[in-house]
Amino acid sequence: QIANRLAVGEELIADSYSGATVLFVYIADYEDSVQKFGVESTVAWMNKVYASIDSCVMGWSDNGLSKVETFNNFYMAVCGLCGETNHGDASVRVAVKLAERANKVQRPDGGLTSLKIGLNSGSLSSGVIGKKSPRFSIFGDTVNTASRIASSASSSTTHHTVVHLSESAAATATPSIRSWLGARASPLGLVPNGHVHLKGKGSALTWSIAPLSPSPG
């Protein structure tokens, strides 16, 4: 849609949305990777990780999920800019799938990639910035909080899928997505974390999608 609007000569693209979900992903163990593994190995690793995330996000583009940008060790996507009412459920499904897929990518040292994943829902704004190299961007407190939710998340690993959700993102979870999580081969559930400190935001109630404890006996 943005490309079409630019193609017909629309000069100022600036929109506001009352409800959307922002997906933020941080590659864990990224710090000092260039010094540890060298530039070529680090770039090759990150390309594989981002390619695996891209394939998940693009596979859900018909459900309104769009990649926004990557920078250093973070990846950002958004769902709900085309009026989708199920943006929360779609974002949860993609978050779980991309975690499982990216967790299979080997780091330069032979270990497996860990991700920190966060979801936040709310109102936001978007626009195309720049003339020579125009870039679509989203902004607002919903975006900033999504970043904080992701950075404070526990790492999602091969055998321990974790997605950190704000209270607003958790509130979008329908019975359908809860059933989908619980019916997986390795069941997941939506569990409360209580109050968690978010840098620059203070204390906030958050939730996590995490493995369910095995039933006793």
Secondary structure, DSSP 8 states (H G I E B T S, - for coil): -HHHHHHTT----EEEEEEEEEEEEEETT-TTHHHHH-HHHHHHHHHHHHHHHHHHHHHTGGGTEEEEEEETTEEEEEE-TT--TTHHHHHHHHHHHHHHHHTTSB-TTS-B--EEEEEEEEEEEEEEE-SSS-EEEEESHHHHHHHHHHHTS--BBTTB--EEEEHHHHHT--HHHHHHHHTSSS-EEEEEEEEEEETTTEEEEEEEEEE------
